[in-house]
Amino acid sequence: MDELLLSKIRLAIIGRLVTAQWASFSDLQRSIEATNGNLGTHIGKLVDAGYVKEEKRFAGRRPQSRYQLTRLGRAALLRHAEVLRTLADAAGS
C-alpha cells in the first residue's frame, strides 16, 4: 500500500486530478472542502513525492497555483488500487 495515499485528503486530491488536465488550488479546495493550510500541506507532500506537478503564475497581481497528476502519481494510484482490490478479494474468499 502507498502510505501517501492512505490520507483521505491526499487520496481526494489525486482522485480529483485523475480526471482533470489541471486544477487550481481554489478548485481543489472547493471540491475537497479542506482549509487552505491543510490542503497546502497535503499538496506539498504529493509534489515532493513527484505525484503532482505544481505550476505557479500570476494573473494580474494575484498568485495562482495549479496542479496536474504526473505519470508517477497515476502509477501510484493504480498500484494502490490493485493492493486494495487484492485485499478485498482475499476478504471475500
PyMOL commands that place a pseudoatom at each C-alpha (Angstrom):
pseudoatom trace, name=CA, resn=MET, resi=1, chain=A, elem=C, hetatm=0, pos=[0.000, 0.000, 0.000]
pseudoatom trace, name=CA, resn=ASP, resi=2, chain=A, elem=C, hetatm=0, pos=[1.165, 3.516, -0.710]
pseudoatom trace, name=CA, resn=GLU, resi=3, chain=A, elem=C, hetatm=0, pos=[1.458, 5.384, 2.597]
pseudoatom trace, name=CA, resn=LEU, resi=4, chain=A, elem=C, hetatm=0, pos=[0.982, 8.744, 0.903]
pseudoatom trace, name=CA, resn=LEU, resi=5, chain=A, elem=C, hetatm=0, pos=[-2.379, 7.625, -0.433]
pseudoatom trace, name=CA, resn=LEU, resi=6, chain=A, elem=C, hetatm=0, pos=[-3.666, 6.419, 2.938]
pseudoatom trace, name=CA, resn=SER, resi=7, chain=A, elem=C, hetatm=0, pos=[-4.538, 10.032, 3.772]
pseudoatom trace, name=CA, resn=LYS, resi=8, chain=A, elem=C, hetatm=0, pos=[-8.154, 10.879, 2.953]
pseudoatom trace, name=CA, resn=ILE, resi=9, chain=A, elem=C, hetatm=0, pos=[-7.208, 14.357, 1.729]
pseudoatom trace, name=CA, resn=ARG, resi=10, chain=A, elem=C, hetatm=0, pos=[-4.259, 13.238, -0.406]
pseudoatom trace, name=CA, resn=LEU, resi=11, chain=A, elem=C, hetatm=0, pos=[-6.361, 10.479, -1.960]
pseudoatom trace, name=CA, resn=ALA, resi=12, chain=A, elem=C, hetatm=0, pos=[-9.112, 13.034, -2.660]
pseudoatom trace, name=CA, resn=ILE, resi=13, chain=A, elem=C, hetatm=0, pos=[-6.567, 15.343, -4.344]
pseudoatom trace, name=CA, resn=ILE, resi=14, chain=A, elem=C, hetatm=0, pos=[-5.316, 12.509, -6.556]
pseudoatom trace, name=CA, resn=GLY, resi=15, chain=A, elem=C, hetatm=0, pos=[-8.906, 11.462, -7.269]
pseudoatom trace, name=CA, resn=ARG, resi=16, chain=A, elem=C, hetatm=0, pos=[-9.789, 14.977, -8.400]
pseudoatom trace, name=CA, resn=LEU, resi=17, chain=A, elem=C, hetatm=0, pos=[-6.649, 15.334, -10.530]
pseudoatom trace, name=CA, resn=VAL, resi=18, chain=A, elem=C, hetatm=0, pos=[-7.052, 11.956, -12.245]
pseudoatom trace, name=CA, resn=THR, resi=19, chain=A, elem=C, hetatm=0, pos=[-9.968, 13.391, -14.258]
pseudoatom trace, name=CA, resn=ALA, resi=20, chain=A, elem=C, hetatm=0, pos=[-8.644, 16.931, -14.765]
pseudoatom trace, name=CA, resn=GLN, resi=21, chain=A, elem=C, hetatm=0, pos=[-5.972, 18.252, -17.089]
pseudoatom trace, name=CA, resn=TRP, resi=22, chain=A, elem=C, hetatm=0, pos=[-5.130, 20.905, -14.473]
pseudoatom trace, name=CA, resn=ALA, resi=23, chain=A, elem=C, hetatm=0, pos=[-6.894, 22.020, -11.291]
pseudoatom trace, name=CA, resn=SER, resi=24, chain=A, elem=C, hetatm=0, pos=[-6.339, 25.269, -9.449]
pseudoatom trace, name=CA, resn=PHE, resi=25, chain=A, elem=C, hetatm=0, pos=[-5.764, 25.422, -5.711]
pseudoatom trace, name=CA, resn=SER, resi=26, chain=A, elem=C, hetatm=0, pos=[-9.193, 27.019, -5.241]
pseudoatom trace, name=CA, resn=ASP, resi=27, chain=A, elem=C, hetatm=0, pos=[-10.867, 24.313, -7.382]
pseudoatom trace, name=CA, resn=LEU, resi=28, chain=A, elem=C, hetatm=0, pos=[-9.266, 21.614, -5.249]
pseudoatom trace, name=CA, resn=GLN, resi=29, chain=A, elem=C, hetatm=0, pos=[-10.205, 23.425, -2.069]
pseudoatom trace, name=CA, resn=ARG, resi=30, chain=A, elem=C, hetatm=0, pos=[-13.858, 23.660, -3.119]
pseudoatom trace, name=CA, resn=SER, resi=31, chain=A, elem=C, hetatm=0, pos=[-14.121, 20.050, -4.286]
pseudoatom trace, name=CA, resn=ILE, resi=32, chain=A, elem=C, hetatm=0, pos=[-12.300, 18.567, -1.284]
pseudoatom trace, name=CA, resn=GLU, resi=33, chain=A, elem=C, hetatm=0, pos=[-13.644, 21.038, 1.297]
pseudoatom trace, name=CA, resn=ALA, resi=34, chain=A, elem=C, hetatm=0, pos=[-10.290, 21.438, 3.044]
pseudoatom trace, name=CA, resn=THR, resi=35, chain=A, elem=C, hetatm=0, pos=[-8.801, 24.509, 4.686]
pseudoatom trace, name=CA, resn=ASN, resi=36, chain=A, elem=C, hetatm=0, pos=[-6.032, 26.413, 2.874]
pseudoatom trace, name=CA, resn=GLY, resi=37, chain=A, elem=C, hetatm=0, pos=[-3.368, 25.249, 5.303]
pseudoatom trace, name=CA, resn=ASN, resi=38, chain=A, elem=C, hetatm=0, pos=[-4.461, 21.632, 5.356]
pseudoatom trace, name=CA, resn=LEU, resi=39, chain=A, elem=C, hetatm=0, pos=[-4.752, 21.417, 1.569]
pseudoatom trace, name=CA, resn=GLY, resi=40, chain=A, elem=C, hetatm=0, pos=[-1.417, 23.190, 1.108]
pseudoatom trace, name=CA, resn=THR, resi=41, chain=A, elem=C, hetatm=0, pos=[0.349, 20.758, 3.419]
pseudoatom trace, name=CA, resn=HIS, resi=42, chain=A, elem=C, hetatm=0, pos=[-1.049, 17.691, 1.669]
pseudoatom trace, name=CA, resn=ILE, resi=43, chain=A, elem=C, hetatm=0, pos=[-0.417, 19.026, -1.841]
pseudoatom trace, name=CA, resn=GLY, resi=44, chain=A, elem=C, hetatm=0, pos=[3.151, 19.804, -0.798]
pseudoatom trace, name=CA, resn=LYS, resi=45, chain=A, elem=C, hetatm=0, pos=[3.705, 16.167, 0.181]
pseudoatom trace, name=CA, resn=LEU, resi=46, chain=A, elem=C, hetatm=0, pos=[2.340, 14.965, -3.173]
pseudoatom trace, name=CA, resn=VAL, resi=47, chain=A, elem=C, hetatm=0, pos=[4.507, 17.470, -5.069]
pseudoatom trace, name=CA, resn=ASP, resi=48, chain=A, elem=C, hetatm=0, pos=[7.599, 16.441, -3.075]
pseudoatom trace, name=CA, resn=ALA, resi=49, chain=A, elem=C, hetatm=0, pos=[6.903, 12.774, -3.905]
pseudoatom trace, name=CA, resn=GLY, resi=50, chain=A, elem=C, hetatm=0, pos=[6.606, 13.607, -7.609]
pseudoatom trace, name=CA, resn=TYR, resi=51, chain=A, elem=C, hetatm=0, pos=[2.959, 12.514, -7.769]
pseudoatom trace, name=CA, resn=VAL, resi=52, chain=A, elem=C, hetatm=0, pos=[1.686, 16.000, -8.588]
pseudoatom trace, name=CA, resn=LYS, resi=53, chain=A, elem=C, hetatm=0, pos=[3.175, 18.755, -10.736]
pseudoatom trace, name=CA, resn=GLU, resi=54, chain=A, elem=C, hetatm=0, pos=[2.769, 22.303, -9.436]
pseudoatom trace, name=CA, resn=GLU, resi=55, chain=A, elem=C, hetatm=0, pos=[2.750, 25.393, -11.617]
pseudoatom trace, name=CA, resn=LYS, resi=56, chain=A, elem=C, hetatm=0, pos=[2.755, 28.869, -10.113]
pseudoatom trace, name=CA, resn=ARG, resi=57, chain=A, elem=C, hetatm=0, pos=[1.939, 32.011, -12.074]
pseudoatom trace, name=CA, resn=PHE, resi=58, chain=A, elem=C, hetatm=0, pos=[0.366, 35.408, -11.683]
pseudoatom trace, name=CA, resn=ALA, resi=59, chain=A, elem=C, hetatm=0, pos=[-2.980, 36.593, -13.017]
pseudoatom trace, name=CA, resn=GLY, resi=60, chain=A, elem=C, hetatm=0, pos=[-2.594, 40.323, -12.792]
pseudoatom trace, name=CA, resn=ARG, resi=61, chain=A, elem=C, hetatm=0, pos=[-1.115, 40.780, -9.344]
pseudoatom trace, name=CA, resn=ARG, resi=62, chain=A, elem=C, hetatm=0, pos=[-2.686, 37.685, -7.852]
pseudoatom trace, name=CA, resn=PRO, resi=63, chain=A, elem=C, hetatm=0, pos=[-0.652, 34.498, -7.499]
pseudoatom trace, name=CA, resn=GLN, resi=64, chain=A, elem=C, hetatm=0, pos=[-2.255, 31.356, -8.867]
pseudoatom trace, name=CA, resn=SER, resi=65, chain=A, elem=C, hetatm=0, pos=[-1.206, 27.767, -8.351]
pseudoatom trace, name=CA, resn=ARG, resi=66, chain=A, elem=C, hetatm=0, pos=[-2.427, 24.890, -10.432]
pseudoatom trace, name=CA, resn=TYR, resi=67, chain=A, elem=C, hetatm=0, pos=[-1.776, 21.198, -10.228]
pseudoatom trace, name=CA, resn=GLN, resi=68, chain=A, elem=C, hetatm=0, pos=[-1.584, 18.195, -12.520]
pseudoatom trace, name=CA, resn=LEU, resi=69, chain=A, elem=C, hetatm=0, pos=[-1.267, 14.484, -11.801]
pseudoatom trace, name=CA, resn=THR, resi=70, chain=A, elem=C, hetatm=0, pos=[2.064, 13.099, -13.030]
pseudoatom trace, name=CA, resn=ARG, resi=71, chain=A, elem=C, hetatm=0, pos=[2.701, 9.692, -14.593]
pseudoatom trace, name=CA, resn=LEU, resi=72, chain=A, elem=C, hetatm=0, pos=[4.312, 8.652, -11.329]
pseudoatom trace, name=CA, resn=GLY, resi=73, chain=A, elem=C, hetatm=0, pos=[1.209, 9.751, -9.418]
pseudoatom trace, name=CA, resn=ARG, resi=74, chain=A, elem=C, hetatm=0, pos=[-1.115, 7.895, -11.787]
pseudoatom trace, name=CA, resn=ALA, resi=75, chain=A, elem=C, hetatm=0, pos=[1.011, 4.729, -11.472]
pseudoatom trace, name=CA, resn=ALA, resi=76, chain=A, elem=C, hetatm=0, pos=[0.994, 5.038, -7.664]
pseudoatom trace, name=CA, resn=LEU, resi=77, chain=A, elem=C, hetatm=0, pos=[-2.803, 5.327, -7.676]
pseudoatom trace, name=CA, resn=LEU, resi=78, chain=A, elem=C, hetatm=0, pos=[-3.140, 2.242, -9.884]
pseudoatom trace, name=CA, resn=ARG, resi=79, chain=A, elem=C, hetatm=0, pos=[-0.772, 0.230, -7.655]
pseudoatom trace, name=CA, resn=HIS, resi=80, chain=A, elem=C, hetatm=0, pos=[-2.636, 1.378, -4.553]
pseudoatom trace, name=CA, resn=ALA, resi=81, chain=A, elem=C, hetatm=0, pos=[-5.985, 0.414, -6.070]
pseudoatom trace, name=CA, resn=GLU, resi=82, chain=A, elem=C, hetatm=0, pos=[-4.610, -3.006, -7.042]
pseudoatom trace, name=CA, resn=VAL, resi=83, chain=A, elem=C, hetatm=0, pos=[-3.448, -3.673, -3.480]
pseudoatom trace, name=CA, resn=LEU, resi=84, chain=A, elem=C, hetatm=0, pos=[-6.881, -2.694, -2.155]
pseudoatom trace, name=CA, resn=ARG, resi=85, chain=A, elem=C, hetatm=0, pos=[-8.540, -4.912, -4.769]
pseudoatom trace, name=CA, resn=THR, resi=86, chain=A, elem=C, hetatm=0, pos=[-6.338, -7.856, -3.742]
pseudoatom trace, name=CA, resn=LEU, resi=87, chain=A, elem=C, hetatm=0, pos=[-7.211, -7.301, -0.067]
pseudoatom trace, name=CA, resn=ALA, resi=88, chain=A, elem=C, hetatm=0, pos=[-10.918, -7.094, -0.886]
pseudoatom trace, name=CA, resn=ASP, resi=89, chain=A, elem=C, hetatm=0, pos=[-10.713, -10.300, -2.939]
pseudoatom trace, name=CA, resn=ALA, resi=90, chain=A, elem=C, hetatm=0, pos=[-8.896, -12.086, -0.093]
pseudoatom trace, name=CA, resn=ALA, resi=91, chain=A, elem=C, hetatm=0, pos=[-11.502, -10.907, 2.410]
pseudoatom trace, name=CA, resn=GLY, resi=92, chain=A, elem=C, hetatm=0, pos=[-14.286, -12.214, 0.190]
pseudoatom trace, name=CA, resn=SER, resi=93, chain=A, elem=C, hetatm=0, pos=[-12.774, -15.683, -0.147]
for i in range(1, 93): cmd.bond("trace and resi %d" % i, "trace and resi %d" % (i + 1))
show_as sticks, trace
zoom trace
